[in-house]
Amino acid sequence: MTFTGGQVYAQTLLDNGVKDIFLIPGVQLDWAVEALREHGTAFNLFVPRHEQSTTYMADGYYRVSGRPGIAMVVPGPGLLNATAGLATAYSCHSKVLLLTAKIHSQGAGKSYGLLHELPDQTAVLRSLCTHDFQITAPSAINATLNAAFNTLEQSWGGPIGVEIPHDYLESTAGVQDKHAPAPESEIPELDSQALQEAARLLNEATLPVIYAGGGTLSGKAHQQLLQVAEKLNTAVVISDNARGVIDDRHPLAMTTLSGRAIFAKADVALVVGSRFVDNVIPKPVWPQDKTKFIYLNIDTQDFGAPRKPTVALHTDAATGLAALNEYLKPRTVLSTEQTQAAKDWAQEQIRATSPLGDYLHALRQGLPEDGIFVNELTQVGYMARYAFPVYQPGSYIGPGYQGTLGYGFPTALGAAVAGGGRRVLSITGDGGFGWNLQELATAARYQLPVTLVVFNDGYYGNVRAIQKRVFGHEVAVALRNPDFQLLAQSFGVASTQVDNPNALKGAIQSANSHAGPVLIEVKVGEMPSPWPLMGLKPMPGVDIGHPPANLI
Ligand SMILES: Cc1ncc(C[n+]2csc(CCOP(=O)(O)OP(=O)(O)O)c2C)c(N)n1
């Protein structure tokens, strides 16, 4: 029996456990898509309205399920459209597999100007993926795809790309079944001297503190992190990328805001799975000289300047924390009163930044315990980074260091596919919604349980606020919006409009009992700035957000 390359391709995806695929078809994918169809209900094909959503949906899917998110696009502009999602997946270590077609194998490098040809497509893909695979012959489809899946499995995260010239999908010549050798594990062995030195520093410190970055979440180190925190009874300051790694209601769980009070007194900090560099200026998020730093990271790049590690532990978060735990002496670094004082102080700061804090309260109260929150680059969203309480891993999604405006809604759709009926709450500003408002069609078509809250202030409000504060003027920030109620209606999406936090809470609660998507528009005016409270260090020159010296 002979098979087309497309059939081998589809069968290999199935053999690697793939069920859900986020794709936009096109002529270069035809033989693969036809083969997917032949498998009937074995595959669920989700077809959004723009290629950027394929990778965003795949990312949201991975972050909720822990299973690789699979995106499929045509070459050239198809791939280029998908790159913002790849960049976000890269910054969040999300296991996204991007399957892209390529121009005809005999046109490669010849500049014939074939449909969707790029001068160097592989270079584009390679620059945004941790690994990339080229299918170099029809007979190599099975082996190369298996190698990509094995690598994805062994890797510590980040997107992987696979390219296939479209003629190989149509070809029946020489298609063979081959098995790829399993790649080596990417987890290095821990240096035992460094481990003991780290344990000594933590055991002898007066106030050791733990800082958890996204690597604790992607490295599934929840239990190990909690064990170390509870052994020392000290605070874990959870970065935006790690939200959910420990339930925020745990007495030792701190956000970057409540963590300010702890870091101010800490003499040793254990930084786990974090780049620990400010998002805008290449400086560490906390000064390196007054505190001794132990950095635990799988990526040796994250040990270098401007960080100054006293000890560097090179392994993944779960392995490193479990090993450290063996050497730590049980003690009570912080009392319940001290951790509560830090949390109470943070709450007061949030409450005082009204109405942002009230809106966040409404969002949390409206969302069920197991609901999934997808944050965005909107003013309420900046505050959510440190003020939206998160209860479990995989229930909070942020954009990582990319800070990609507009990523949230399509990411929420992928999260909903993975969520098995859990309600997804996606927030956006009216500006960011413009990046992907066509995906209301996708939400409606697949009846995804997403509540989309659009904060409508008529501006790129965050940029406007910064312009006004810094320059005293505003420019290029006013928006002319559609009627969001009519827009939702035209896509067949239920919608409502509110103008205060209490009404927002009620609208979210009613949306929870809806099976499909609901759009809630919130009419807002100018908001107070969420920036002075963001980040571990108080903002220089701003007089709010400084914890009193005697707080803990
Ligand atoms: C891809 C991308 N483009 C531009 C920006 C810069 N940016 C950050 S916030 C923002 C304005 C957001 O406006 P809106 O979505 O209306 O939310 P608001 O600030 O009004 O709450 C812009 C343009 C970005 N972060 N990402």
The ligand as an SDF file (V2000), in Angstrom:
LIG
                    3D

 26 27  0  0  0  0  0  0  0  0999 V2000
    2.2360   44.4280   20.1190 C   0  0  0  0  0  0  0  0  0  0  0  0
    2.2050   45.6560   20.9570 C   0  0  0  0  0  0  0  0  0  0  0  0
    2.0510   46.8680   20.3810 N   0  0  0  0  0  0  0  0  0  0  0  0
    2.0340   47.9820   21.1420 C   0  0  0  0  0  0  0  0  0  0  0  0
    2.1740   47.9160   22.4970 C   0  0  0  0  0  0  0  0  0  0  0  0
    2.2230   49.1980   23.3160 C   0  0  0  0  0  0  0  0  0  0  0  0
    1.0580   49.3450   24.1780 N   0  0  0  0  0  0  0  0  0  0  0  0
    1.0330   48.9090   25.4710 C   0  0  0  0  0  0  0  0  0  0  0  0
   -0.3680   49.2470   26.2620 S   0  0  0  0  0  0  0  0  0  0  0  0
   -1.0090   50.0150   24.8980 C   0  0  0  0  0  0  0  0  0  0  0  0
   -2.3690   50.6390   24.9450 C   0  0  0  0  0  0  0  0  0  0  0  0
   -3.4230   49.6980   25.3340 C   0  0  0  0  0  0  0  0  0  0  0  0
   -4.6510   50.3120   25.1640 O   0  0  0  0  0  0  0  0  0  0  0  0
   -6.0020   49.5790   25.5030 P   0  0  0  0  0  0  0  0  0  0  0  0
   -5.9360   48.1790   24.9900 O   0  0  0  0  0  0  0  0  0  0  0  0
   -7.1240   50.3910   25.0340 O   0  0  0  0  0  0  0  0  0  0  0  0
   -5.9890   49.4730   27.0800 O   0  0  0  0  0  0  0  0  0  0  0  0
   -5.9860   50.6880   28.1460 P   0  0  0  0  0  0  0  0  0  0  0  0
   -4.5660   51.0570   28.3740 O   0  0  0  0  0  0  0  0  0  0  0  0
   -6.7790   51.8130   27.5410 O   0  0  0  0  0  0  0  0  0  0  0  0
   -6.5970   50.1220   29.3720 O   0  0  0  0  0  0  0  0  0  0  0  0
   -0.1120   49.9960   23.8370 C   0  0  0  0  0  0  0  0  0  0  0  0
   -0.3650   50.5770   22.4960 C   0  0  0  0  0  0  0  0  0  0  0  0
    2.3370   46.6200   23.0480 C   0  0  0  0  0  0  0  0  0  0  0  0
    2.4830   46.4010   24.3560 N   0  0  0  0  0  0  0  0  0  0  0  0
    2.3340   45.5280   22.2600 N   0  0  0  0  0  0  0  0  0  0  0  0
  1  2  1  0
  2  3  1  0
  2 26  2  0
  3  4  2  0
  4  5  1  0
  5  6  1  0
  5 24  2  0
  6  7  1  0
  7  8  2  0
  7 22  1  0
  8  9  1  0
  9 10  1  0
 10 11  1  0
 10 22  2  0
 11 12  1  0
 12 13  1  0
 13 14  1  0
 14 15  2  0
 14 16  1  0
 14 17  1  0
 17 18  1  0
 18 19  2  0
 18 20  1  0
 18 21  1  0
 22 23  1  0
 24 25  1  0
 24 26  1  0
M  CHG  1   7   1
M  END
$$$$
